[in-house]
């Protein structure tokens, strides 16, 4: 059974050296940092949502908006 995206994220945060999701997390973090520093953010909670959606996209290969 494939692990849930949230479980993969927690695993990557807890044990980054052994995680298969480290690359997805790094990509999501870089894009999120660029978004946060762009000044386009209107609410701080948007940053966490963008990070999670990007991580999910890189991890699954699917567009998270298509839920």
Buried (B, 14 or more C-beta within 10 A) or exposed (E): EEEEBEEBBBBBEEEEEEBEBBEBBBBBEEBBEEBBEEEEEEEEEBBEEBBBBBBBBBBEEEEBEEE
